[in-house]
Amino acid sequence: MRIQPNIIITGTPGVGKTTHCETLAESTGLKHLSINDIVKERSLHDGYDEEYKSWIVDEDKLLDSIEDEVKQGGYIIDWHACDLFPKSWIDLVVVLRVDSTHLYDRLKARNYPEAKLQENLDSEIMEVLLQEARDSYDEEIVVELTSNTSEEMESNIERIETWIVNWRENNKE
Ligand code: DAT
């Protein structure tokens, strides 16, 4: 039994995962688990994809590496995929969504290669990560939130903070 919840914040690169996770970690005391950073720091990859400018994650190594930590609870997992994490580890899945114009501007500002930028825009329009979340977890724990503006981000943060307070209340020892 966990006494702190585990939350996944997922969505297409550029939706605002890191920004949401950092703010929430600060306000709630949960730990921000950036899969991107961990994959690099712990070498949990099969090399670097030059075309896409990203690491090729070894999912088995990744899960083995974080299992003991995450099972204890209290983590906000920040990653652009969610179907690899076992259902039993996860209490809430937040899928952030963004309009194409905002996403285009954010990825352009990151100097994404054209192919990667287009692939991510398509993925957002096709709701790929929302579908992945719905296919992988119970419907009641999957929440879709929009992240176009800082006002929306503030309201998302408040909503997730309230959810955490309620979860803690309902899961006291
Ligand atoms: P991700 O971790 O999903 O790749 P990020 O948190 O790094 O995304 O955000 C990408 C950029 O967009 C960053 O400059 C912050 C900005 N941003 C994110 N969410 C936003 C929002 N809701 N309103 C305005 N800007 C936002």
Boltz pocket constraint, residues with backbone or C-beta under 6 A from the ligand:
constraints:
  - pocket:
      binder: B
      contacts: [[A, 11], [A, 12], [A, 13], [A, 14], [A, 15], [A, 16], [A, 17], [A, 18], [A, 19], [A, 20], [A, 106], [A, 146], [A, 147], [A, 148], [A, 149], [A, 150], [A, 151], [A, 152], [A, 153]]
      max_distance: 6.0
